[in-house]
Amino acid sequence: MKLKISYLIVPLFLIAGYFLLHTTMPKYSGQYLFLVILILGDTYLWSSLKTKVFNYTYWLRFTILFLYWLPLAMLIIMLLASNIVPLIDWSNGIRTYLMGFILVFYTAKLLPVVFLLLSDIVRVTQKLFFVAKKEKRQELVQENKDQGISRSRFLQYVGYVSGGLVLGTMLTGMFKWAYEFKIVREKLVLPNLPASFRGFKIVQISDVHLGSWSSVTPLQRAVDMINELKADVVLFTGDIVNFSTKEVRGFEDVLSQIKAKRGVYAVLGNHDYGDYVTWPSKQAKEENMQELYEFFDEVGWELLNNENRIFSHDDGSIAVTGVENWSANSRFPRKGNLKKAVKGTEDADVNILMTHDPSHWDSVVIPEDYNIDLTLSGHTHGFQFGIDTEDFKWSPAKYMYKQWAGLYENNNYPGKYLYVNRGLGSIGYPGRIGILPEITEIILT
């Protein structure tokens, strides 16, 4: 009878969880199946550990039990609480680290689950092969005793150790590497660049995601590094927030310190439209956008919504064009209007485009032969995880985006470049492993 009741309760619990997630964060509801798989893996891993755990003393048993199931408890609390107090009203620090710890602990459990599954496969395979050969099975048992540890037990231990390493690495990424800002320097040769603009310095920043910062202190260090570069222009390529404009409060003073000789310019990214949370009304969402526009004015950043600015000297000019978010992936907004944005730039000697999503370059900018010399994008974050050295560059981002970090030149149109910034902030996992937060310095020559 109890078993039959559990058959009913578990599906109902999973269905309720989906609707809770869909209500609070509709854009993430498509990832619910992955979340269910993680929870099932969590239960599977516990089934291997509980026999050992319940042999411990009461307090040690209670501590291990509490810590093991804490991530699931945090997840349930977050889903329930977000239906009472909307996520957009939570403090940046609580929301960021709650979601971060849930992600870190579940990721750390993945490898133990994989190795436990392998160990079970090894054990079942051995039983199947030797079930009809009792004497052979006895030889195998004796061999395992002589070796001191069975293959399946060895795989379990490897899983536990690897899980501990993942946990330690991800926590380090949250509290250390997330704030190790890296200046990446590039020099671009543009044949049409007027002589008076040689040495023109662009500093690009992207994906600040203010909702993931619990303190202004590390951001102040990044701003100081930006200003020390003494840029001609600072260009921000989108995603100033995670969910709503409320996240910018408290950061106005530090961001308004960013200065450049010819100004600071910005475009919108997919997160800036407020599409990742449920709003009480259409008007509330519109008011959120209006507050964001006012924020850019407040900090002195000029927002280019499908428009451009031209910098001129006697011997020529440079045009900086900015478009709203446009992505080849229909999951993200397609508000960018490049035809409208470039009007008036036809006579500029050099054209620079700011567009948040790098897929815009291969899908529209290049195929439609726009006169754009340099496109600046962000969005990918380099997945916030990977290997990034002078000799080797890899990240899971490469399987989602053809251009995901650094400088690219189109093979069919030499001299047309795309630069993808790795982002200054983070989202989801509030940390960095291998792919450090970036400030880009581009000098035109």
Residue, then its C-alpha position, 0 to 999 in steps of 0.5 A: m500500500k505504501l509503495k502504491i501511495s509513493y507511485l502517486i505522490v512522486p509524479l504529483f510532486l514533479i508536476a507541482g515542481y514544474f508549474l512552480l518553476h514555470t510560474t516564477m521563471p518561465k524561460y527556464s521551465g524547458q530545463y526542468l527535465f534535466l533538473v528531474i534527472l539530477i534529483l533522480g541521480d541524487t536519490y540513486l547516489w544516496s541509495s549507495l551511501k545510506t548503508k554506510v552512513f547509518n552505521y555512524t554515530y547519531w550526530l555524524r549521521f545527522t550531519i551527513l544526512f542534513l548536508y547531503w539533502l540540503p541542496l534539494a531542500m534549498l531548491i524546494i524552498m527557493l521555488l516555494a518562496s519565489n511564488i510568495v516573494p517574486l525573485i525580482d524582489w530578492s536581494n542580489g546576494i541571497r538569490t545569487y548564492l542560493m542558486g549558485f550553491i544549488l548548482v555547485f552541489y548538484t554538479a559535484k554529485l554528477l561524477p559520483v553518480v556516473f562512476l557509481l553507475l559504472s560500478d553497478i554495470v561492472r558488478v551486474t556484468q560479472k554476475l551475468f558472466f559467472v552465474a553459471k560458473k560457480e567455481k569461476r565466480q569464487e576465483l573472481v572473489q578470491e582475486n578481488k580479495d587478493q587485490g584488496i579492492s574490487r573493480s566496482r568499489f574502486l570506481q565508487y571511490v574514484g567517483y567520490v574523490s572526483g566529486g570532492l575535487v569538482l566541489g572544491t574547484m567550483l567553490t574556488g571559482m565562485f569566491k576567487w576566479a570570478y573576480e580575477f579580471k583579465i585585460v585582453r589586448e588586440k591590435l587590428v589593422l584596418p586599411n581604410l582607417p584615417a590617419s588621424f584615428r590611428g591608435f584609436k582605443i576601444v575598451q569593450i565590456s559585456d555581460v556585467h549581470l549586476g544581479s549576480w554581484s553581492s558587493v560593489t568592491p570587486l566591481q570597483r576594481a574592474v572600473d578602476m582597471i577600465n579607466e586606467l586604459k584611457a580609452d577613446v570610447v568604452l563600448f558595452t555590449g549588453d546584459i547589464v542585469n539578470f532579471s530586472t532593473k531593480e538589480v542595478r540599485g546600489f551600483e549607480d555610483v561605481l558605474s558612473q565613474i567609467k569615462a572615455k574621451r568620446g563617451v561610453y555607449a551601450v546596447l541591450g542584451n537578451h536579459d535586459y528585456g525582463d523576459y526571464v521572470t513573470w511580471p504581474s502585468k504588461q505595464a509592470k514590465e514596460e515600467n521596468m524597461q523605462e527604469l532601465y533606460e533612465f539608469f543608462d542616462e543616470v550613469g552617463w552611458e548612451l544607449l544605442n537602440n538601432e542607431n549610430r554615432i559618428f566621430s569625425h576628423d578632417d581626413g575621415s570618420i568612424a561610425v559606431t552603430g548599436v542594435e538591440n538584441w538579435s539572435a539566430n536562436s529563436r529562443f532569444p529576442r530578435k529586436g535588432n534592426l540593422k538596416k535602420a541602425v546603419k542609416g547615415t553611416e554610408d560615408a564613414d571610413v570605418n564602421i563598428l557594430m555593437t550587437h550582443d549575440p555573436s550569431h548575428w554576425d554570421s546570420v545577417v551582418i556577413p550574408e547581407d554584406y553590410n559595410i561593417d569592419l568590426t563587430l563587437s559581441g558578448h553573450t556566450h561568457g565563454f560558458q564561464f568554464g574551459i581552457d583558455t591559453e595562447d596555444f589552446k582554447w576550448s569550452p563547451a560554448k564552442y558546441m553552441y556558438k561558432q564564434w564564442a570567445g576572442l577575435y575572428e576574421n571572415n574567410n570570404y571577406p578578409g578584413k571583416y572582424l568579430y570580437v566576442n568578449r567573455g563577459l565581466g560578470s556571471i549568471g547561473y553559476p556565479g563563478r569562473i573556471g578557466i575562462l576569466p572575466e574580461i576587459t578588452e582593449i582594441i587598438l585600431t591601426 
